[in-house]
Amino acid sequence: MKETAINWDNESKEVIISTSENHIKDKLDKLCLEFPEHYKFTNGDETYKNYICFSKKLIKFSKPRILSEEQKEIVINRFKSSRDKG
């Protein structure tokens, strides 16, 4: 089972992120390289990694994107087109 835990408290500006999800580890590794003032790898191995995010404002929970039927059709056509090329 893969999991990600995001922990913070009201007293601190830092957020602790622990994950075994490969796509999240990859994303956080890139963010650590590109924005070292905001993200830091703290420890881990190939299975599990831990990071610090220095601002709670960077952790976002958002509404789902709602597409109109026309927008859905455009997305489907783009997907089909890219699949046919590859």
Rosetta constraint file for C-alpha pairs under 8 A:
AtomPair CA 2 CA 19 HARMONIC 7.71 0.50
AtomPair CA 2 CA 20 HARMONIC 5.38 0.50
AtomPair CA 2 CA 21 HARMONIC 5.50 0.50
AtomPair CA 3 CA 19 HARMONIC 5.79 0.50
AtomPair CA 3 CA 20 HARMONIC 5.57 0.50
AtomPair CA 3 CA 21 HARMONIC 6.06 0.50
AtomPair CA 4 CA 17 HARMONIC 7.17 0.50
AtomPair CA 4 CA 18 HARMONIC 5.65 0.50
AtomPair CA 4 CA 19 HARMONIC 4.14 0.50
AtomPair CA 4 CA 20 HARMONIC 6.37 0.50
AtomPair CA 4 CA 21 HARMONIC 6.67 0.50
AtomPair CA 5 CA 17 HARMONIC 5.76 0.50
AtomPair CA 5 CA 18 HARMONIC 5.18 0.50
AtomPair CA 5 CA 19 HARMONIC 6.30 0.50
AtomPair CA 6 CA 15 HARMONIC 6.85 0.50
AtomPair CA 6 CA 16 HARMONIC 5.81 0.50
AtomPair CA 6 CA 17 HARMONIC 4.65 0.50
AtomPair CA 6 CA 18 HARMONIC 6.61 0.50
AtomPair CA 7 CA 15 HARMONIC 5.74 0.50
AtomPair CA 7 CA 16 HARMONIC 5.11 0.50
AtomPair CA 7 CA 17 HARMONIC 6.47 0.50
AtomPair CA 8 CA 12 HARMONIC 7.05 0.50
AtomPair CA 8 CA 13 HARMONIC 7.83 0.50
AtomPair CA 8 CA 14 HARMONIC 6.61 0.50
AtomPair CA 8 CA 15 HARMONIC 4.88 0.50
AtomPair CA 8 CA 16 HARMONIC 6.41 0.50
AtomPair CA 8 CA 56 HARMONIC 8.00 0.50
AtomPair CA 9 CA 13 HARMONIC 7.98 0.50
AtomPair CA 13 CA 54 HARMONIC 6.19 0.50
AtomPair CA 13 CA 55 HARMONIC 5.49 0.50
AtomPair CA 13 CA 56 HARMONIC 6.04 0.50
AtomPair CA 14 CA 52 HARMONIC 6.53 0.50
AtomPair CA 14 CA 53 HARMONIC 5.67 0.50
AtomPair CA 14 CA 54 HARMONIC 4.48 0.50
AtomPair CA 14 CA 55 HARMONIC 5.64 0.50
AtomPair CA 14 CA 56 HARMONIC 6.48 0.50
AtomPair CA 15 CA 52 HARMONIC 5.64 0.50
AtomPair CA 15 CA 53 HARMONIC 5.00 0.50
AtomPair CA 15 CA 54 HARMONIC 6.34 0.50
AtomPair CA 15 CA 55 HARMONIC 6.85 0.50
AtomPair CA 15 CA 56 HARMONIC 6.20 0.50
AtomPair CA 16 CA 50 HARMONIC 7.20 0.50
AtomPair CA 16 CA 51 HARMONIC 5.91 0.50
AtomPair CA 16 CA 52 HARMONIC 4.79 0.50
AtomPair CA 16 CA 53 HARMONIC 6.47 0.50
AtomPair CA 17 CA 50 HARMONIC 5.68 0.50
AtomPair CA 17 CA 51 HARMONIC 5.09 0.50
AtomPair CA 17 CA 52 HARMONIC 6.15 0.50
AtomPair CA 17 CA 53 HARMONIC 7.47 0.50
AtomPair CA 18 CA 48 HARMONIC 7.09 0.50
AtomPair CA 18 CA 49 HARMONIC 5.76 0.50
AtomPair CA 18 CA 50 HARMONIC 4.40 0.50
AtomPair CA 18 CA 51 HARMONIC 6.39 0.50
AtomPair CA 19 CA 24 HARMONIC 7.14 0.50
AtomPair CA 19 CA 25 HARMONIC 6.73 0.50
AtomPair CA 19 CA 48 HARMONIC 5.64 0.50
AtomPair CA 19 CA 49 HARMONIC 5.60 0.50
AtomPair CA 19 CA 50 HARMONIC 6.58 0.50
AtomPair CA 20 CA 24 HARMONIC 7.96 0.50
AtomPair CA 20 CA 25 HARMONIC 7.19 0.50
AtomPair CA 20 CA 47 HARMONIC 5.65 0.50
AtomPair CA 20 CA 48 HARMONIC 4.53 0.50
AtomPair CA 20 CA 49 HARMONIC 6.57 0.50
AtomPair CA 21 CA 25 HARMONIC 6.17 0.50
AtomPair CA 22 CA 26 HARMONIC 6.12 0.50
AtomPair CA 23 CA 27 HARMONIC 6.18 0.50
AtomPair CA 24 CA 28 HARMONIC 6.04 0.50
AtomPair CA 25 CA 29 HARMONIC 5.95 0.50
AtomPair CA 25 CA 49 HARMONIC 6.99 0.50
AtomPair CA 26 CA 30 HARMONIC 6.32 0.50
AtomPair CA 27 CA 31 HARMONIC 6.27 0.50
AtomPair CA 28 CA 32 HARMONIC 6.06 0.50
AtomPair CA 28 CA 39 HARMONIC 7.61 0.50
AtomPair CA 28 CA 51 HARMONIC 7.73 0.50
AtomPair CA 29 CA 33 HARMONIC 6.46 0.50
AtomPair CA 29 CA 41 HARMONIC 7.29 0.50
AtomPair CA 30 CA 34 HARMONIC 6.10 0.50
AtomPair CA 31 CA 35 HARMONIC 5.46 0.50
AtomPair CA 31 CA 36 HARMONIC 7.36 0.50
AtomPair CA 31 CA 39 HARMONIC 6.36 0.50
AtomPair CA 32 CA 36 HARMONIC 4.97 0.50
AtomPair CA 32 CA 38 HARMONIC 7.43 0.50
AtomPair CA 32 CA 39 HARMONIC 4.79 0.50
AtomPair CA 32 CA 40 HARMONIC 5.34 0.50
AtomPair CA 32 CA 41 HARMONIC 6.68 0.50
AtomPair CA 35 CA 39 HARMONIC 6.18 0.50
AtomPair CA 36 CA 40 HARMONIC 6.12 0.50
AtomPair CA 37 CA 54 HARMONIC 7.62 0.50
AtomPair CA 38 CA 53 HARMONIC 5.68 0.50
AtomPair CA 38 CA 54 HARMONIC 5.13 0.50
AtomPair CA 38 CA 55 HARMONIC 6.82 0.50
AtomPair CA 39 CA 51 HARMONIC 6.99 0.50
AtomPair CA 39 CA 52 HARMONIC 5.71 0.50
AtomPair CA 39 CA 53 HARMONIC 4.61 0.50
AtomPair CA 39 CA 54 HARMONIC 6.30 0.50
AtomPair CA 40 CA 51 HARMONIC 5.48 0.50
AtomPair CA 40 CA 52 HARMONIC 5.15 0.50
AtomPair CA 40 CA 53 HARMONIC 6.59 0.50
AtomPair CA 41 CA 49 HARMONIC 7.63 0.50
AtomPair CA 41 CA 50 HARMONIC 6.13 0.50
AtomPair CA 41 CA 51 HARMONIC 4.39 0.50
AtomPair CA 41 CA 52 HARMONIC 6.50 0.50
AtomPair CA 42 CA 49 HARMONIC 7.80 0.50
AtomPair CA 42 CA 50 HARMONIC 5.56 0.50
AtomPair CA 42 CA 51 HARMONIC 5.24 0.50
AtomPair CA 42 CA 52 HARMONIC 6.87 0.50
AtomPair CA 43 CA 49 HARMONIC 6.00 0.50
AtomPair CA 43 CA 50 HARMONIC 5.42 0.50
AtomPair CA 43 CA 51 HARMONIC 7.30 0.50
AtomPair CA 44 CA 48 HARMONIC 5.45 0.50
AtomPair CA 44 CA 49 HARMONIC 4.07 0.50
AtomPair CA 44 CA 50 HARMONIC 5.87 0.50
AtomPair CA 45 CA 49 HARMONIC 5.97 0.50
AtomPair CA 53 CA 58 HARMONIC 7.65 0.50
AtomPair CA 55 CA 59 HARMONIC 7.72 0.50
AtomPair CA 67 CA 71 HARMONIC 5.57 0.50
AtomPair CA 67 CA 72 HARMONIC 5.96 0.50
AtomPair CA 68 CA 72 HARMONIC 6.20 0.50
AtomPair CA 69 CA 73 HARMONIC 6.23 0.50
AtomPair CA 70 CA 74 HARMONIC 6.40 0.50
AtomPair CA 71 CA 75 HARMONIC 6.32 0.50
AtomPair CA 72 CA 76 HARMONIC 6.18 0.50
AtomPair CA 73 CA 77 HARMONIC 6.12 0.50
AtomPair CA 74 CA 78 HARMONIC 6.17 0.50
AtomPair CA 75 CA 79 HARMONIC 6.19 0.50
AtomPair CA 76 CA 80 HARMONIC 6.18 0.50
AtomPair CA 77 CA 81 HARMONIC 5.99 0.50
AtomPair CA 78 CA 82 HARMONIC 6.13 0.50
AtomPair CA 79 CA 83 HARMONIC 6.06 0.50
AtomPair CA 80 CA 84 HARMONIC 6.11 0.50
AtomPair CA 81 CA 85 HARMONIC 6.44 0.50
AtomPair CA 82 CA 86 HARMONIC 6.41 0.50
